[in-house]
Amino acid sequence: VSRVIPVDTFDLVIFGGTGDLARRKILPGLYRRFQAGQMPEGARIIGAARSEMDAEGYRAMIREAIEEFVPEEKRVNAPLDGFLAQLDYVAIDATGTGGWDRLAEMMRADVVRAFYFSVGPALFGALAERLHDHGIANEQSRIVVEKPFGRDLESAGKLNRTLAQHFDETQIYRIDHYLGKETVQNLMAVRFGNVLFEPLWNSQYVDHIQITVAETVGIGGRGSYYDKSGAMRDMVQNHLMQLLCLIAMEPPSRFEPDSVRDEKLKVIRALDPVRPDDIVRGQYAASGDTGSYRDDADNPDSRTESFIALKVNVSNWRWAGTPFYLRTGKRLKARASEIAVVFKDAPHSIFGEEAGRHRNILSIRLQPNEGMTLGVTIKEPGPGGMRLIDVPLDMTFADALGPEGEDVPDAYERLIMDVIRGNQTLFMRGDEVEAAWAWTDPMIEAWEEDGRRPCSYEPGSTGPEEAQILMHRAGRRWREIK
Ligand code: NAD
């Protein structure tokens, strides 16, 4: 079932190769591609970071990371040594001169060169400049940049211009790992590969859409960073926005980077400003042995939101009158991400109201158990007369793909292979990122100006009561978080 599409051989340099993201996601992901047989012979991964160490030291560090982050049963029959042999290391100073000549010498001709900027955005400019000045990057080279991509329109624009001094837009891969998820891509296959859905995919048939990204964790060790950001900047502007775009966009003429990204951009530009009444911001309270948001942020007067719910209108021909409800937060009841397309009631019930009525809901789950279900109304089996029940048509991918289904590549590994292939379809373009900030900025400015406090909510709940009211006002209900 799982086919491995070969990629060209490459030199992948990971700036910040000793950091948390590199050890937790990037290198374990590359190891899984190695296991799957997708790492070409001769491919090299070069860690580049501040610490002084040699290649052996780096291999030992990454061995430990993989042993920690890839479960043992997933490592059987997988020659970790073989993978580690493809690693190299260079100590480098992003803002100085140390290490750059050495890196330049290490680069090979005739292989794909990719540079992963797994460092804070403050270093992007320095890295881009040095890659260019030392002749390390060539016209075919690619750079991968992580979130956060700015904290508002101004800073994102500045970052874009900085990178543009040395790299063409076709060389810049802004990563949003939500777009690398199997289900997200399957969403496009389901929408555009079947005749069933697209004719119904509009305000005539869809009552509303819900996008939920719920986390159980608090802000933990990221408190000082998170407190300057909040749920809107950290989650909505990027991840939820990208999901909204894929649901709402017009069919691109081809599954090609700019066709897809042009359509996504049009969606972002069609978003109305959200009315203050349609925004609910929350902060988790203390409970039992866990501290409150303010404790975790170490800021007793913090007004940053750890939860946000929004009612968003996409003002275009397809969606006028069908709201998109977005919700995301920390310390909620369960870790669950879902997109739900809630269709309208059938126009008339021939069975009478007592038979029961159910709406069709297409649920696209990103985690846990990636997959889709479509709620369909059928007759309750048995002799009880015509009573209607709702049953899910289940498209859980692990089942659909058979025993190999569980080895579906994770988002990071898939996206890194796309970088090597030179396919930007699942990466955000600079103008998309800026348009998303242009939409969020005025909302953030407005609540920062009026100084309103977020509503408090209980840890382990579904968020503040006010978020329920946002839905109830329109006679709707949030989907359960489970
Ligand atoms: P980290 O602090 O754990 O690691 C930073 C890395 O950068 C280290 O390898 C360090 O040696 C290197 N570095 C710092 N200054 C340097 C310099 N002057 N010269 C050379 N190397 C230098 O950070 P992280 O958590 O791995 O995050 C890296 C980037 O990825 C950040 O932009 C972060 O916002 C983003 N990100 C991280 C995560 C995550 O889960 N950790 C998730 C999404 C995005």
Boltz pocket constraint, residues with backbone or C-beta under 6 A from the ligand:
constraints:
  - pocket:
      binder: B
      contacts: [[A, 15], [A, 16], [A, 17], [A, 18], [A, 19], [A, 20], [A, 21], [A, 22], [A, 48], [A, 49], [A, 50], [A, 51], [A, 92], [A, 93], [A, 94], [A, 95], [A, 117], [A, 118], [A, 119], [A, 120], [A, 121], [A, 123], [A, 146], [A, 147], [A, 148]]
      max_distance: 6.0
